[in-house]
Amino acid sequence: MPLPKDPTFLYTGRAETARAPVLRTLLKRADEPLVVVGPRAAEDEEWRERAARLIQRLRATAVCTAPYRGDDLGRKMGLVELATLLQRDAPVLGSHPDVVAFTGSRPDVTDRVLQSLRHARPDLVKISLNPEYHPSADYSLPTLDRDEFLRELDRLA
């Protein structure tokens, strides 16, 4: 699979491309999964509904980085604050996540956070649940069109 031609991405490794069955298994096996919901998911009604369902089914800790919306998607927290806590292996909302799944943040921002976690926390399983492939994650969905991406989220939840 060719890497996206995005000049904001830093490529030091490649994520394993995975679909819903593999990602569901990883998330269900986690002791303390963390789902990070960004503004793109909070503002898109269909994406938001699927993210909320996924959080509920996994009984995951959830953090919403959207500044104005998404109160039902987890506690509000800035992405930089969250990344700092994860890098330091500090508790996030009282839990020490072993798997973190990002959905709904801008691709360049998500990639930067994943890149920093790749170096600081190689033990943390990093999953990208975005319609764009993220090479800095451990596991990422391939680049998908919107409808196919939403179907993939349905299969996860």
N, C-alpha and C positions, 0 to 999 in steps of 0.2 A: 504494500500500500504506500503510495507516495505521500510524503509529508506535505501539509498545507503550505502554501506560499504566503505566509504571513510574516512580515519582517519583525514583528514584535515578539515572536516566539524564540526562545533560546533552546536549541536542541542539544542536549547532552545524553539523551537516551530515548528510547521509544517505549510507549505504553503498549501493553498487549491489548489488541483489539478484541473486545468481548461483547456478547449480546446478552439479552435478559436472563436466560437460564444460568449462565455462569455468574453473572453479577448478583442475581438473587441468592445463589448459594453462598457467595462471599459475604453478603450482607446478613443473611440468616445465621451464619456460623459465628458472626462477631459477638463478642461478649458485651461490648458497649459501643454500638455504632453511633456515628454522628452524621446527620444530614445537614449540609449548609445550603440554604436556599437564598439565591440572589434576586436582585430586582427584576430581571427578565422573567423569572418564573412567577414572582409575586404579582406582576402586572398583567400576565397572560392568564385568563380565566381557566382555560383547559389545562395548561401546564401546572397552574396552582392547585387545581383539584387533584391531579395525579400525584403531585408532590405531597400533599396533605395525606392522601390515602397511603402512600408509601411509608411515610413517617409513622402513621397509626399502625399499619400492619407489622412494621419492624419493631414497634415500641422503642424507637430510637430517640435519642436526644436530638433536638433540632435547634438550629440557630438561623435566624433570618437576618440577612445583611441589607435588606431593602430599607431605605430610610423612612418611608412614609406609609407603606402598606405591608401586609403580611403578618399582622398580629396573630393570626391563626396558624402560622407556619413555624412557630418557635420563638424563643426569646430574641429580642433585638440585640445585635452586637455588631460592632464595626469589623470589617474583614481584616484589617491590620491587627486589631486587638486579638481576634481569633487566631490568626496565623502566628502571632507571638506566643500565645498560650500553647498552641500545638507544637511549635518548635521547641519550647522549653519543657515539654511533657508535663505541663501544669494542668490541673483539673479544669475542664470546661463544663460549667454548670454542674459541678459536683461529680463528674465522671471523667475517667481517663480513657478516651476513645482508642480502640484498636483498629477501627476502620472508619475512614471519613469519606463521604460522598458529596461532591460538589454539583449543584445544579442551579442554573439560572444566573450565574455571574457572567460578566463580559469575558469573552475568550482570552484576551490579553491579560486581564487581571487574574483569572483563574490559573492561567499558565504560570504567572509569576509566583503565585502562592504555592502551586504544586512544585515548582522548581525549588523554592526555598525549603519545602518539606522533604523533597527528595534528598537533599543534602543533610538537613538537620535531623530528620527522623526516618531513616531507612526501614525501621521496624513497623512504621505506621502504614497500613494499606490504604492507598489513595485511589479513589474511583472518580471518574468524570462522567456525569450523567447529563451531558449537554449534547446538542445536535452537531457539534463540531468535535472532531478528533483532537485530543490533547495529549501530545507526546510525553509530557512531563508527569503524567499520572502513572500509576502501576497498571491500571485497567481503564480503558476508555471505550465508549461507544464509537463506532466509525462515524464519519461525516454522513449525516442523513438529512433528507428533506423533512420539513415540519411534520407532515402527516405520518411518515414512517417513524419519526422520533417519538411522537405521542403514542403510537401503537406499541413501541418498545417500552415506554414508561408504563403502559397498561399491563404489559406482560410481567413487569417487575413487581407491580403492586398487587 
